[in-house]
Amino acid sequence: MPTTTTITSPTYAGEFAGKYISAALLSGSTIANGGIEVLPNIKFKQVINRIATDAIIANATCDFSATSTVTITERIIQPEEFQVNLQLCKKDFHATWEAISMGYSAFDTLPPSFADFLISHVAAKVAEKTEQNIWKGVTANAGEFDGFTALLTADAGLPTAQEVAATSTNITASGTVIAELGKLVDAIPAALYGKEDLYLYVSQATARAYVRALGGFGATGLGANCTNAQGTQWFNNGSLSFDGIKIFVANGLANTVAIAAQKSNLYFGTGLLNDSNEVQVIDMSPIDGSQNVRVVMRFCAAVQYGVVADITTYGITNAAN
């Protein structure tokens, strides 16, 4: 008789469930690399308060006289609930998992437990989708929440002067990347330029074109050999900046979209550690005699920004403007 594989614990849930949710939601590049602020433990919704003042200095007098108006604005971040319901056949994974657990595989990143193997696989997929949702998700689509692109497109408060139209469908190293990033930087309000946490959030495609342009293949006076006469070999996965502003590569951004904003103005909210999170691996063998395993995840997530007037966009135009 063939050997059957049975998961040691039919159901995985409880105190360690949150650790897998953490891996899924926080391992996307934007969050893992500190690109935005994370607001955990949101049970239902959370208010983001921002304070603004006008001119606060006045000529001195003997009396107390208010020198400024204080305006308190708020935005609401309300994570949406999502779930993963996946059914797999143990037979399909048995050979791969068994080889790895015995140490014969060249790959050493998969966990030795079959249950952990399944959860890690699903968590990686959740992380990938969450990264995409952060920037270009649309809540009308199943499994998505409104990302920053959708929120900004619908926000009439986005200043027209800070909307830079995308003039090229393909940002290239040979002619457009320097010019297009320059347009974005030129539209940033003077009050924000030079802020420590100001970033240019760009796609992988834009970042690659920029690295190549700095390697001497640009057409804007960059020269043939560029940085240290190393050509494209100058870059070794270090930090990038443009006109003194740090560049953050956001893997979930569309290729022709970029955003200039302070990290402290962008938020990711989740009920990471609250009671609505659930991770389960259910072996169906003792229940219905099948070789099926069900993986169940429940979590919630959303993004929001604080002050739209402090955001500059490239390739994002508010629908009302």
Helices and strands as residue ranges (DSSP letters): H 17-26, H 29-32, E 37-39, E 46-53, E 70-77, E 80-89, H 90-101, H 114-136, H 148-153, G 160-162, E 163-164, H 177-186, E 198-202, H 204-212, I 213-217, G 227-229, G 231-234, E 240-242, E 245-249, E 258-262, G 263-265, E 266-270, E 278-283, H 285-288, E 292-305, G 308-310, E 312-314
